[in-house]
């Protein structure tokens, strides 16, 4: 398995009315699973606000396999949207 960081950025002020002062960090990773396919993960975190994850949390995950591309929804990361 090989993992590569494709993009990383911060968003401030965040576009949510409830979290205008928060900085939300984003990153996109591509993870290769030999002989199976790849996963593309958009992960988010918000280290400067209590009650929000300060660890990277999957927001959107896409799995690319021989049969096609599927989006896997990460319900735990609904706070950032």
Z-matrix of the N, CA and C atoms (Angstrom, degrees):
N
C 1 1.448
C 2 1.529 1 108.59
N 3 1.321 2 116.72 1 132.22
C 4 1.453 3 123.35 2 179.06
C 5 1.520 4 108.37 3 -124.29
N 6 1.332 5 116.20 4 135.96
C 7 1.456 6 121.27 5 -179.99
C 8 1.519 7 109.34 6 -122.90
N 9 1.334 8 116.98 7 135.06
C 10 1.462 9 122.10 8 179.46
C 11 1.524 10 110.01 9 -130.52
N 12 1.330 11 115.34 10 136.31
C 13 1.458 12 121.94 11 173.87
C 14 1.529 13 107.71 12 -82.15
N 15 1.332 14 117.06 13 122.54
C 16 1.452 15 122.23 14 -176.80
C 17 1.525 16 110.99 15 -98.20
N 18 1.332 17 117.43 16 -39.87
C 19 1.467 18 121.25 17 -177.78
C 20 1.520 19 109.75 18 -154.03
N 21 1.343 20 115.48 19 151.18
C 22 1.465 21 121.40 20 177.76
C 23 1.524 22 107.86 21 -150.21
N 24 1.346 23 117.10 22 133.97
C 25 1.467 24 120.77 23 179.81
C 26 1.523 25 110.10 24 -156.81
N 27 1.319 26 115.59 25 163.48
C 28 1.466 27 123.03 26 176.46
C 29 1.518 28 108.71 27 -118.29
N 30 1.319 29 115.12 28 148.82
C 31 1.448 30 121.36 29 -178.76
C 32 1.527 31 108.63 30 -125.25
N 33 1.337 32 116.15 31 114.40
C 34 1.460 33 121.45 32 178.03
C 35 1.513 34 108.61 33 -153.20
N 36 1.290 35 122.03 34 131.08
C 37 1.472 36 122.63 35 -2.32
C 38 1.522 37 110.02 36 -72.59
N 39 1.309 38 114.56 37 143.47
C 40 1.455 39 119.81 38 178.96
C 41 1.518 40 109.09 39 -64.58
N 42 1.310 41 118.00 40 151.02
C 43 1.464 42 121.84 41 -172.75
C 44 1.527 43 114.09 42 -80.83
N 45 1.318 44 118.13 43 0.34
C 46 1.454 45 121.25 44 178.14
C 47 1.527 46 109.78 45 -85.03
N 48 1.316 47 118.19 46 136.99
C 49 1.463 48 122.55 47 -179.72
C 50 1.528 49 110.63 48 -62.17
N 51 1.327 50 117.70 49 -36.87
C 52 1.462 51 122.17 50 -176.96
C 53 1.526 52 113.06 51 -72.67
N 54 1.323 53 117.85 52 -20.48
C 55 1.463 54 120.48 53 -173.01
C 56 1.519 55 112.20 54 -128.98
N 57 1.313 56 118.28 55 43.05
C 58 1.468 57 121.69 56 -175.86
C 59 1.521 58 113.38 57 -59.24
N 60 1.322 59 118.12 58 -30.25
C 61 1.466 60 120.61 59 -177.96
C 62 1.526 61 113.20 60 -92.09
N 63 1.295 62 116.96 61 -0.99
C 64 1.461 63 120.69 62 -176.68
C 65 1.524 64 110.64 63 -83.20
N 66 1.326 65 114.46 64 148.90
C 67 1.454 66 121.08 65 170.26
C 68 1.521 67 107.04 66 -107.57
N 69 1.302 68 116.36 67 119.84
C 70 1.458 69 121.26 68 178.52
C 71 1.521 70 107.41 69 -104.49
N 72 1.324 71 115.18 70 124.96
C 73 1.459 72 121.21 71 179.33
C 74 1.528 73 108.85 72 -96.95
N 75 1.319 74 116.09 73 139.14
C 76 1.458 75 123.26 74 -179.04
C 77 1.527 76 109.06 75 -124.08
N 78 1.320 77 115.68 76 152.02
C 79 1.462 78 120.53 77 169.62
C 80 1.523 79 108.64 78 -153.49
N 81 1.321 80 115.04 79 152.55
C 82 1.460 81 121.75 80 177.13
C 83 1.521 82 107.66 81 -121.25
N 84 1.323 83 115.67 82 126.22
C 85 1.461 84 122.64 83 -179.64
C 86 1.523 85 109.34 84 -119.81
N 87 1.317 86 115.98 85 143.93
C 88 1.458 87 122.12 86 171.95
C 89 1.525 88 106.87 87 -115.09
N 90 1.317 89 115.42 88 126.44
C 91 1.465 90 121.62 89 -177.97
C 92 1.524 91 108.58 90 -118.32
N 93 1.328 92 116.64 91 120.15
C 94 1.464 93 122.38 92 -179.04
C 95 1.517 94 109.61 93 -93.38
N 96 1.316 95 116.03 94 128.82
C 97 1.462 96 122.46 95 174.95
C 98 1.528 97 106.57 96 -111.07
N 99 1.312 98 116.36 97 105.82
C 100 1.461 99 121.64 98 -175.13
C 101 1.511 100 113.96 99 -48.13
N 102 1.328 101 116.84 100 125.65
C 103 1.450 102 122.28 101 177.53
C 104 1.516 103 115.00 102 75.55
N 105 1.328 104 118.00 103 -3.13
C 106 1.459 105 121.25 104 -176.74
C 107 1.527 106 111.05 105 -113.77
N 108 1.331 107 117.04 106 -50.72
C 109 1.455 108 121.92 107 -177.60
C 110 1.514 109 110.88 108 152.36
N 111 1.323 110 115.99 109 -156.35
C 112 1.463 111 120.96 110 179.62
C 113 1.525 112 110.44 111 -131.04
N 114 1.331 113 115.45 112 154.53
C 115 1.455 114 123.20 113 170.86
C 116 1.520 115 106.99 114 -115.39
N 117 1.320 116 116.70 115 138.62
C 118 1.457 117 122.45 116 174.68
C 119 1.520 118 105.99 117 -116.50
N 120 1.350 119 116.01 118 120.02
C 121 1.456 120 121.33 119 -176.28
C 122 1.529 121 111.49 120 -116.96
N 123 1.317 122 115.83 121 126.35
C 124 1.461 123 122.22 122 169.38
C 125 1.523 124 104.97 123 -98.16
N 126 1.327 125 116.69 124 115.50
C 127 1.460 126 121.86 125 -177.69
C 128 1.520 127 109.73 126 -115.71
N 129 1.343 128 115.67 127 149.43
C 130 1.463 129 121.78 128 -179.29
C 131 1.519 130 109.87 129 -133.36
N 132 1.342 131 115.14 130 157.77
C 133 1.464 132 121.47 131 171.79
C 134 1.524 133 108.11 132 -156.98
N 135 1.332 134 115.20 133 160.36
C 136 1.457 135 121.10 134 -178.84
C 137 1.530 136 107.26 135 -141.77
N 138 1.329 137 117.73 136 83.14
C 139 1.458 138 120.92 137 -173.29
C 140 1.525 139 115.14 138 -72.21
N 141 1.338 140 119.56 139 -12.82
C 142 1.459 141 120.34 140 -174.62
C 143 1.522 142 114.64 141 -102.34
N 144 1.350 143 118.95 142 9.98
C 145 1.458 144 121.69 143 179.70
C 146 1.525 145 109.23 144 -128.32
N 147 1.339 146 116.38 145 124.16
C 148 1.458 147 120.49 146 177.07
C 149 1.521 148 110.18 147 -64.15
N 150 1.312 149 116.15 148 141.80
C 151 1.447 150 121.44 149 178.60
C 152 1.515 151 114.59 150 89.70
N 153 1.324 152 117.67 151 -9.68
C 154 1.461 153 121.11 152 175.87
C 155 1.521 154 108.37 153 -111.22
N 156 1.327 155 117.66 154 150.05
C 157 1.469 156 120.80 155 -175.31
C 158 1.525 157 113.22 156 -60.63
N 159 1.326 158 115.92 157 129.65
C 160 1.468 159 119.55 158 173.49
C 161 1.527 160 110.40 159 -98.48
N 162 1.323 161 116.38 160 -1.15
C 163 1.463 162 122.43 161 173.86
C 164 1.526 163 108.34 162 -100.51
N 165 1.318 164 117.07 163 153.42
C 166 1.468 165 120.76 164 178.22
C 167 1.517 166 109.44 165 -60.80
N 168 1.341 167 116.23 166 128.01
C 169 1.460 168 123.92 167 -177.28
C 170 1.524 169 108.95 168 -124.77
N 171 1.338 170 118.70 169 129.71
C 172 1.468 171 119.54 170 178.93
C 173 1.527 172 111.27 171 -63.15
N 174 1.322 173 116.30 172 129.38
C 175 1.461 174 121.94 173 175.94
C 176 1.520 175 109.85 174 -101.92
N 177 1.323 176 116.41 175 -46.87
C 178 1.461 177 122.79 176 176.28
C 179 1.522 178 107.69 177 -138.60
N 180 1.314 179 115.34 178 136.72
C 181 1.462 180 120.66 179 177.97
C 182 1.522 181 108.23 180 -131.04
N 183 1.323 182 115.63 181 129.94
C 184 1.464 183 121.89 182 177.01
C 185 1.519 184 108.07 183 -117.41
N 186 1.326 185 116.52 184 132.15
C 187 1.454 186 122.47 185 177.56
C 188 1.523 187 108.92 186 -109.70
N 189 1.322 188 117.32 187 120.57
C 190 1.464 189 122.44 188 176.80
C 191 1.523 190 108.35 189 -103.98
N 192 1.320 191 115.38 190 117.66
C 193 1.453 192 121.97 191 179.83
C 194 1.521 193 108.83 192 -128.41
N 195 1.318 194 117.42 193 177.63
C 196 1.467 195 121.00 194 179.87
C 197 1.521 196 111.76 195 -60.36
N 198 1.326 197 117.60 196 -32.21
C 199 1.467 198 120.66 197 -177.43
C 200 1.530 199 112.70 198 -82.67
N 201 1.330 200 117.82 199 -7.74
C 202 1.462 201 119.81 200 177.77
C 203 1.516 202 113.05 201 141.60
N 204 1.328 203 115.27 202 -163.49
C 205 1.459 204 123.29 203 -177.09
C 206 1.520 205 108.95 204 -116.49
N 207 1.325 206 116.93 205 127.66
C 208 1.465 207 122.28 206 178.90
C 209 1.513 208 109.79 207 -122.62
N 210 1.336 209 115.87 208 141.12
C 211 1.464 210 120.71 209 173.58
C 212 1.516 211 107.73 210 -95.96
N 213 1.326 212 115.18 211 129.72
C 214 1.448 213 121.63 212 177.79
C 215 1.530 214 106.23 213 -105.61
N 216 1.299 215 118.45 214 122.05
C 217 1.456 216 122.12 215 -177.74
C 218 1.513 217 109.84 216 -85.67
N 219 1.320 218 116.44 217 132.28
C 220 1.464 219 122.82 218 178.03
C 221 1.520 220 108.22 219 -104.24
N 222 1.318 221 117.83 220 97.27
C 223 1.466 222 122.36 221 -175.54
C 224 1.528 223 112.56 222 -63.85
N 225 1.329 224 117.44 223 -29.27
C 226 1.468 225 120.81 224 -176.51
C 227 1.519 226 112.47 225 -67.82
N 228 1.301 227 118.49 226 -18.32
C 229 1.458 228 121.16 227 -175.80
C 230 1.521 229 112.88 228 -100.21
N 231 1.309 230 118.93 229 19.07
C 232 1.447 231 121.99 230 -178.42
C 233 1.509 232 114.44 231 -66.44
N 234 1.303 233 119.08 232 -13.50
C 235 1.475 234 123.01 233 -178.05
C 236 1.508 235 113.28 234 -64.93
N 237 1.302 236 118.82 235 -28.74
C 238 1.459 237 121.21 236 -171.55
C 239 1.523 238 112.83 237 -84.09
N 240 1.314 239 117.54 238 -18.68
C 241 1.464 240 120.81 239 -175.27
C 242 1.515 241 112.80 240 -79.84
